[in-house]
């Protein structure tokens, strides 16, 4: 999707609301001005979007972007913060459904049941800066999987083609994947949409126990005393499940191609907004392929 389309179709009105604050909501629209009146921004609207996209994709410092666009570093910082928040709230594109966006996990489940889509869900880890030693909550960022204490996790849902349908649920790495997604109300969604099916890995065994037939995980390991045929059948089923679930790994790889998500060095509280903005942009590209 081009910068002009992103701006004029989706971001122009929300940006005005951000700039004008609560007065925009009170008026119910853009302020009436005479031709040529109003603030004279040194960084025009489309350049703000372009600078934000460059920063998200290549993680260029704000000072470098300031030189490229001929403005001060603080102007780039303010523009990135504004546009990044708007991009994060856009939601996720629906394949072959222009103009429709999925913003919540409930939207994804409703879409999947209506279209007969089998979902793939997985969590990914992003390395962040180490919390200060004298502050509380340091242990919350420990990842037992990678034996690191600088991790935040995100949950991603994709379809059979590896297209991102939803991302979110950013939390410290210590929280278990199944516990985190239960906090998004996934148990109620399974009951509300009984025909839905989600392919998962071994980290979601609790969901398989509570929602058999809907939350599908790899088959469990057979007992050692079982016949060789049983072990062979289990390996075939496990390989088939892995082949069907692998598209979500492609979706995660698409996100990690954006340099900022390979290792997040800015403040941790800006990562959730950044991840949602990047995932939404990735969904725009993959929805048309």
PyMOL commands that set and color helices and strands:
alter all, ss='L'
color gray80, all
select helices_A, chain A and resi 3-20+22-27+45-58+62-69+73-88+105-115+138-141+177-182+186-192+202-210+228-245+247-256+259-261+268-286
alter helices_A, ss='H'
color red, helices_A
select strands_A, chain A and resi 92-94+97-102+119-127+151-158+164-172+198-199+215-216
alter strands_A, ss='S'
color yellow, strands_A
deselect
rebuild
show_as cartoon
